[in-house]
């Protein structure tokens, strides 16, 4: 009878620990990680004209009435590449900056 009581106690203890671990794991489970960029982030294209080709030290922003904005850095970079190719100006520098939509 003593062995039976020990087996029952061991079984109950094992089941209890298993249920406790399972409940903690279920509570800690979460959905997909949130997007680090968050909602409302856009990439804005800024062209600059530099004093010397390839020299980033002396550049001034080219004024534009409205700046094109993009959903991703890749889209902004693609736009910048097209703009630089069409301009044929080695002093032109393109920048895509991340900004919160206002």
N, C-alpha and C positions, 0 to 999 in steps of 0.2 A: 504494500500500500504506500509505503514511503517513496518508492521509485516512481509510482504512478503520479503521486503528488508533485514530485520534482519535474517530471516530464511535462505535466500540465502547466506548471509555473514557468518553465523554460519556454514552452510554446507560446504562452500568453505574453511573456516578455519579448520574444522575437517578433510576434505579430504587432505588438504595441510600438516597438522601435521602428519597424518597417512602416507602419502607418504614420508615425510622427515624421519620419524622413520624407515620405511621399507627400505629406501635406505641406511641409516647408518648401519642397521643390515646386509644388503646384502654385503656391502663393507667390514665389519669387519669379515665376515664369512671366515674361512680358512679351509684348509684340515686337515688331521690328524697331530697330534703333531710329530715333528721329533724325531727320535730315539736318546735318550740321549747319548748312547754309540757312535753313529756316525759310519761312514764308516771307515774301516781300523783298527778297534780295535780287538785284539786277546787276548786270555788268554794263558799264557806260564807257563808250569809246571817246578818247581824248587824243586828238592829234597835236603835235608840238613841232615847232620849227627850230632847229638847232643852228648855232653859229657855224659849226664845222660838221661835215658828214661823220656819223658814228660817234660824235662827242656829246655825251649826255650832260656835261657840266653846264653848258650855256644854252638852254632851250627855253622857249617861251610858247605858251599855249596858243594855238590858233583859235580865235574866237568863232563860235558857231551859234546861230540863234536857237537851235534845238539840238541836243545831243542824242544820237541813236543809242538805245539801250537794248540789251539782249538777256535772254533767260539763262544762258550758260556762258562760261568763259570760252568754250570752244567756238560758239557762234560769234562772239565778239572778236576773237582772234581771226576767224575766217574773214569777217568784215574788214578788219584792219589790214589783212594781207591784200585784199582786193583794192582797198583805198591806196595803199602804198604802191602797188603795181601800176595803178592808173595814174598816179601823180608823177611818176618818173623823177622824183626829187630825192637825192640821197641825203639831204638835210632834214627830211621829214621823219618824225618819230611817232609811232603809234603806241598808245597805252590803253589797256582795258582795266578799269578800276571797279571793284566791288562796292556797291552802295545799297543802302536800304531804301526801298521804294517809299516815296513820301506821299 
